[in-house]
């Protein structure tokens, strides 16, 4: 069974289809209809809820898309919906500022905006325009009422953060800790379908040996689309979010190690500290709700040719620690992909962690993403470049692209045209022409083959200009007017 707190009420789920999403559970089982269904794919934010987890003696709050969150993943957590904010017949300060600023028009999107604002207010004590836009970026208003909504998100800081949630925080933390301590094994079964939520790597490995056909569920931001968009249920789901060893970010003298259950939001600071150019890419990789749940290991594991992190990891010469039972092996990320949606993973094998080398003293790194929308959009092409220049010559270089082939892969002809050559415009022009030997991109609704190749070649020129003229800083979107 699955135990969690619905607001502050202890809740147990036993007999339910393991493929059920939190959105369907709220609306169809509890008849809590404040959480809306818009896209059922994690794009519009109408279904946004807040999930709180105990960390030490405090709660951490994160916004999440209920439409692509498996209900079994709620175990040991607190689920907060729009209905829970009003207390003693008084609107929550976040709700009141939305009223005061006339931020609600048709009202359909309003609960989702409110929950995103609530999570923002619980996680920050002072107003920050960039954080405001980042937090609201995963919520769409079809009435185009963004200005008053942003005003409301700024105005809510005028009211103290003390509310009935903060007053009950200690009680909630104790309740969540009790749930996790008393029930280490979590499972759901119904009509021949099963959900498991192991707490250790060993338990996860054993479950995969017992159920080799199982689908691994991490953030669910991709897998849950199978349920909501394609109506294809999984017979066995194994959730990685409770595996303690796979939820760690570890920095050693040589590497940054990311457990396979670590989310984008949890890994962002460590990644950006080592490779600052990743800041923009990570913030453009889905909305905050998506980054709060999606994992980098999941982005690699689903073997999509248009995932943004695989080319980055390939360029940084990262490795994967793979595990099957008690056996482990290291595989370079560039060797993980075989062909479209096919990897070197054996039956019952899984990604345990990602191992990323720390940058060397003279290492330069840049990454560029091209998409139709600036944010929350899939790449037409994404390039990553890691190089070292010694006395005017390129002594080391790794270039990788996503969206240019059936798998993310290195541009080896392009690299050879640059390696040990002078770092100048002529070398870059030759390398750009050699890129055409590395890839034969396709035409689809995101971009034509010609555009993909041309814009990827232009990334080389952009790289050269940025490194040659460091005083000319690239445009980085940090906030909106």
C-alpha positions in Angstrom: 0.0 0.0 0.0 0.9 3.7 -0.4 0.7 6.1 2.6 0.9 9.8 2.4 -0.6 13.0 3.8 -3.3 14.7 1.8 -2.8 18.2 3.3 -2.6 17.0 6.9 -4.9 14.0 6.6 -3.2 10.5 6.7 -4.2 8.8 3.5 -3.8 5.2 2.4 -4.1 3.8 -1.2 -4.3 0.1 -1.7 -6.6 -1.0 -4.5 -6.0 1.2 -7.4 -4.5 0.8 -10.9 -0.8 1.5 -10.6 -0.9 3.5 -13.8 -3.2 6.1 -12.2 -1.9 9.6 -12.2 -2.2 12.0 -9.2 -4.5 14.2 -11.4 -6.9 11.3 -12.1 -6.8 10.2 -8.4 -7.7 13.7 -7.2 -10.5 14.3 -9.7 -12.0 10.8 -10.2 -11.4 9.1 -6.9 -11.5 12.1 -4.4 -13.6 14.4 -6.5 -11.2 17.3 -5.8 -11.8 19.2 -9.0 -9.8 22.3 -8.2 -6.8 20.7 -9.9 -7.6 21.0 -13.6 -6.8 18.9 -16.6 -5.5 20.9 -19.6 -3.0 19.1 -21.7 -2.3 15.8 -19.8 1.3 16.1 -20.9 2.9 18.5 -18.4 2.9 21.5 -20.6 0.1 23.9 -19.5 0.4 23.8 -15.7 -3.3 23.7 -15.0 -2.9 20.6 -12.9 0.0 21.9 -10.8 0.0 20.7 -7.2 2.7 21.0 -4.5 4.5 18.0 -3.0 6.3 18.5 0.3 9.0 16.1 1.6 10.8 16.0 5.0 14.5 16.9 4.9 15.8 16.9 8.4 13.4 18.9 10.6 12.1 21.0 7.7 9.8 20.5 4.7 10.9 21.2 1.1 8.1 22.2 -1.3 8.1 21.6 -5.0 5.6 22.3 -7.7 4.7 19.3 -9.8 2.4 18.4 -12.8 -0.2 16.1 -11.3 -1.1 14.8 -14.8 2.3 13.1 -15.2 2.9 12.1 -11.6 2.2 8.4 -10.7 0.0 8.2 -7.6 2.4 5.5 -6.1 5.2 8.1 -6.0 3.4 10.0 -3.2 4.4 7.5 -0.5 5.9 9.3 2.5 5.1 12.8 1.1 2.6 15.5 1.6 0.3 16.4 -1.2 -1.2 19.9 -1.2 -3.8 21.1 -3.7 -5.6 24.4 -4.3 -8.5 23.3 -1.9 -6.0 23.1 1.0 -4.9 26.7 0.9 -8.0 28.4 2.4 -8.0 28.1 6.2 -10.6 29.1 8.8 -12.7 30.6 6.0 -9.8 32.9 5.0 -8.0 33.0 1.7 -4.3 32.1 1.8 -2.2 35.3 1.3 -1.1 33.9 -2.2 -4.8 33.6 -3.2 -5.6 37.0 -1.8 -2.9 38.7 -3.8 -4.3 37.1 -7.0 -7.7 38.6 -6.1 -6.2 42.0 -5.3 -4.3 42.2 -8.5 -7.2 40.9 -10.7 -5.0 38.0 -11.8 -7.8 35.6 -12.5 -9.9 35.9 -15.7 -11.8 32.8 -16.9 -10.3 31.0 -13.8 -9.4 27.7 -15.4 -5.6 28.1 -15.1 -5.8 30.0 -11.8 -5.4 27.0 -9.4 -2.3 25.9 -11.2 -0.8 29.4 -11.0 -1.8 29.6 -7.3 0.1 26.4 -6.5 3.2 27.5 -8.4 3.1 30.8 -6.5 2.6 29.0 -3.2 5.6 26.8 -3.8 7.7 29.8 -4.7 6.6 31.7 -1.6 7.4 28.7 0.7 10.9 28.4 -0.8 11.9 32.0 -0.9 11.7 34.8 1.7 12.2 37.8 -0.7 11.0 38.7 -4.1 13.3 37.9 -7.1 12.0 38.7 -10.6 13.9 35.9 -12.2 12.6 33.3 -9.7 9.1 34.6 -10.2 9.3 34.1 -14.0 11.0 30.7 -13.6 8.3 29.5 -11.2 5.4 30.7 -13.4 7.0 29.6 -16.6 5.3 26.2 -16.6 1.8 27.7 -16.3 -0.2 29.0 -19.4 -2.9 31.6 -19.2 -5.1 31.5 -22.4 -6.7 34.8 -21.4 -3.2 36.4 -21.7 -3.4 37.7 -18.2 0.3 37.4 -17.3 0.9 40.9 -16.2 -1.5 40.9 -13.2 -0.4 37.3 -12.3 3.2 38.4 -12.2 2.1 41.4 -10.1 0.4 39.1 -7.7 3.5 36.9 -7.4 5.5 40.0 -6.5 2.9 41.4 -4.1 2.6 38.2 -2.1 5.9 39.0 -0.5 4.4 42.0 1.2 2.6 39.5 3.6 4.6 37.5 6.1 5.2 33.9 5.1 3.7 32.5 8.4 0.6 30.4 7.6 -1.1 27.2 8.7 1.4 25.2 6.8 4.4 26.6 8.6 2.6 26.3 12.0 2.0 22.6 11.4 5.4 21.9 9.8 6.9 20.0 12.8 3.8 17.8 13.1 3.9 17.1 9.3 7.6 16.2 9.4 7.1 13.8 12.2 4.2 12.2 10.4 6.1 11.7 7.2 9.2 10.4 9.0 6.9 7.9 10.8 5.4 6.7 7.5 8.8 6.2 5.9 10.2 4.4 9.0 7.3 2.1 9.6 6.8 1.0 6.0 10.1 0.5 4.1 8.5 -1.7 1.4 5.9 0.0 -0.8 3.8 -1.8 -3.4 0.5 -1.5 -5.2 -1.3 -4.3 -7.1 -4.5 -4.3 -9.0 -6.0 -6.3 -11.8 -2.6 -8.0 -12.6 -0.7 -4.7 -12.6 2.0 -3.9 -10.1 3.9 -0.9 -8.7 7.0 -1.2 -6.5 8.9 1.5 -4.7 12.2 0.1 -3.3 14.3 1.9 -0.8 17.7 0.5 -1.7 19.7 -0.2 -4.9 19.9 -3.9 -3.9 16.1 -4.1 -3.7 15.8 -2.3 -7.0 18.2 -4.7 -8.7 16.4 -7.7 -7.3 13.1 -6.5 -8.4 14.4 -6.0 -12.0 15.7 -9.6 -11.9 12.3 -10.8 -10.8 10.4 -8.6 -13.2 12.6 -8.1 -16.3 9.7 -6.6 -18.3 9.2 -3.8 -15.7 9.4 -0.2 -16.7 11.6 2.1 -14.5 9.8 5.2 -13.3 11.9 8.1 -12.2 10.4 11.5 -12.7 7.8 10.1 -15.1 7.9 13.3 -17.3 8.4 11.1 -20.3 7.1 7.6 -19.3 3.7 8.9 -18.0 2.9 10.2 -21.4 2.5 6.6 -22.4 -0.5 6.5 -20.0 -2.0 9.9 -20.7 -1.3 10.4 -24.4 -1.1 6.9 -25.9 -3.3 5.0 -23.4 -0.7 2.3 -23.0 -0.5 1.0 -19.4 2.5 -0.7 -17.9 2.1 -4.1 -16.3 4.9 -3.5 -13.8 6.3 -0.2 -12.7 9.3 0.2 -10.4 9.8 3.7 -9.0 13.4 4.9 -8.3 12.5 8.0 -6.3 12.9 6.4 -2.9 16.2 4.7 -3.6 18.4 6.6 -1.1 21.7 5.8 -2.8 20.4 6.9 -6.2 19.2 10.3 -4.8 22.7 11.7 -3.9 24.8 14.4 -5.5 28.5 13.7 -4.6 31.5 15.8 -5.5 34.9 14.2 -5.4 38.4 15.4 -6.3 37.9 14.2 -9.8 34.2 13.7 -10.5 30.7 14.9 -10.0 28.5 11.9 -9.3 24.8 12.1 -9.9 22.5 9.3 -8.7 20.0 8.2 -11.3 17.1 9.5 -9.2 18.5 13.0 -8.8 16.3 15.6 -10.5 17.4 18.5 -12.7 16.5 20.9 -9.9 18.6 19.0 -7.4 21.6 18.7 -9.7 21.5 22.2 -11.1 23.7 24.0 -8.6 26.4 21.4 -8.7 26.4 21.3 -12.5 26.5 25.0 -13.0 29.2 25.5 -10.4 31.5 23.3 -12.5 30.2 24.3 -15.9 28.5 27.7 -15.8 27.4 27.6 -19.4 24.9 24.9 -18.4 22.8 27.5 -16.5 20.7 28.5 -19.5 20.4 25.0 -21.0 19.0 23.6 -17.7 16.5 26.5 -17.3 15.3 26.0 -20.8 14.9 22.3 -20.3 11.2 22.1 -19.5 9.3 24.1 -16.9 10.2 24.2 -13.2 7.5 21.6 -12.6 9.3 19.3 -15.1 12.8 20.0 -13.7 11.5 19.3 -10.2 10.6 15.7 -11.2 12.6 14.8 -14.3 16.0 13.2 -13.9 19.1 13.5 -16.1 19.5 9.7 -16.0 15.9 9.4 -17.4 16.9 11.8 -20.2 19.7 9.5 -21.0 17.9 6.2 -20.4 15.0 6.8 -22.7 17.5 7.1 -25.6 15.7 10.0 -27.4 17.8 11.5 -30.2 16.6 14.9 -29.1 17.4 14.8 -25.4 19.4 17.9 -24.4 21.7 16.3 -21.7 23.2 13.4 -23.7 25.3 15.6 -26.0 26.5 17.6 -23.0 27.5 14.4 -21.2 29.2 13.1 -24.3 31.2 16.3 -24.8 32.2 16.2 -21.1 33.3 12.5 -21.5 30.9 11.4 -18.8 30.3 7.7 -17.8 27.4 5.7 -16.6 27.6 3.1 -13.8 25.3 0.3 -15.0 24.0 -2.4 -12.6 22.4 -5.8 -13.0 21.9 -7.8 -9.8 25.2 -7.4 -8.0 27.3 -6.8 -11.1 28.2 -3.3 -12.2 30.1 -1.9 -15.2 31.2 1.5 -16.5 30.1 2.6 -19.9 30.9 5.9 -21.6 27.8 7.9 -22.4 28.9 8.1 -26.1 28.9 4.3 -26.2 25.5 3.9 -24.5 23.5 4.6 -27.6 23.4 1.9 -30.3 20.6 3.1 -32.7 17.2 4.8 -32.4 15.8 4.0 -29.0 18.2 1.1 -28.6 21.0 1.1 -26.0 23.6 -1.3 -24.6 21.5 -2.0 -21.5 21.0 -5.7 -20.9 17.8 -7.2 -19.7 17.3 -6.2 -16.0 20.2 -3.8 -16.1 19.7 -0.1 -15.1 21.6 3.2 -14.7 22.7 3.6 -11.1 24.7 6.8 -11.4 26.2 9.3 -13.9 29.9 10.2 -13.4 31.0 13.5 -14.8 34.7 14.6 -14.8 35.5 17.9 -13.1 36.8 20.5 -15.6 40.5 20.7 -16.1 42.3 24.0 -15.6 42.3 25.2 -19.2 39.1 23.4 -20.3 36.5 25.6 -22.1 32.9 24.5 -22.4 29.9 25.9 -24.3 26.5 24.5 -25.2 23.8 25.9 -27.5 20.2 24.8 -27.9 18.0 25.7 -30.9 14.3 25.4 -30.5 11.1 27.1 -31.8 10.3 28.5 -28.4 12.9 29.9 -26.1 11.8 27.8 -23.1 10.0 24.6 -22.4 10.5 23.2 -25.9 12.2 20.3 -27.5 15.4 21.0 -29.4 15.7 21.1 -33.2 19.4 20.7 -32.5 21.6 21.0 -29.5 25.4 21.2 -29.6 27.9 20.8 -26.8 31.6 21.8 -27.2 34.5 21.0 -24.8 38.0 22.1 -25.8 41.4 23.2 -24.6 43.6 25.7 -26.4 47.4 25.7 -25.8 49.6 28.4 -27.3 47.1 29.1 -30.0 46.4 25.5 -31.0 43.6 23.2 -30.0 45.1 20.5 -27.9 41.9 18.7 -27.0 38.3 18.8 -28.3 35.0 16.9 -28.0 31.9 18.0 -29.9 28.5 16.3 -29.7 25.1 17.0 -31.1 21.5 15.9 -30.4 18.8 16.2 -33.0 21.2 15.6 -35.9 21.0 11.8 -36.1 19.1 8.8 -34.8 21.2 8.9 -31.6 23.1 11.7 -29.8 26.7 11.4 -31.0 30.1 13.0 -31.5 31.1 15.0 -34.6 34.3 13.2 -35.3 35.1 14.6 -38.7 34.5 18.1 -37.3 36.8 17.3 -34.3 39.6 16.1 -36.5 39.5 19.3 -38.5 40.1 21.3 -35.3 42.4 19.1 -33.2 46.1 20.3 -33.2 45.1 23.1 -35.6 45.5 26.9 -35.0 42.4 28.4 -33.3 41.4 30.7 -36.1 38.6 31.5 -38.5 40.1 29.3 -41.2 40.1 26.2 -39.0 36.5 26.9 -37.9 35.4 27.2 -41.6 37.0 23.9 -42.5 35.4 22.3 -39.4 32.0 23.6 -40.3 32.2 22.0 -43.8 33.4 18.7 -42.2 30.3 18.7 -40.0 28.3 17.7 -43.1 30.2 14.4 -43.1 29.2 13.6 -39.6 25.5 14.0 -39.9 22.6 13.6 -42.3 19.8 15.2 -40.4 16.1 14.7 -41.2 13.3 17.1 -41.9 10.4 17.1 -39.5 8.0 19.6 -37.9 10.7 21.1 -35.8 13.1 22.0 -38.5 14.3 21.1 -42.0 17.4 19.1 -42.6 19.0 22.1 -44.3 18.3 24.3 -41.3 19.5 21.8 -38.8 22.9 21.5 -40.6 23.2 25.2 -41.2 22.4 26.3 -37.7 24.7 23.6 -36.2 27.6 24.9 -38.4 26.8 28.4 -37.2 27.3 27.1 -33.6 31.0 26.6 -34.5 31.2 30.3 -35.6 29.4 31.4 -32.4 31.8 29.3 -30.3 34.8 30.9 -32.0 33.5 34.5 -31.6 32.6 34.0 -27.9 36.0 32.6 -27.1 37.9 35.1 -29.2 36.0 38.1 -27.9 35.2 37.3 -24.3 34.2 40.9 -23.7 31.3 40.3 -26.0 29.0 38.3 -23.8 26.3 36.1 -25.3 22.7 37.1 -24.6 21.4 35.2 -21.6 17.7 35.5 -20.8 17.4 36.2 -17.1 14.0 38.0 -16.8 11.2 39.5 -18.8 10.2 43.1 -19.0 
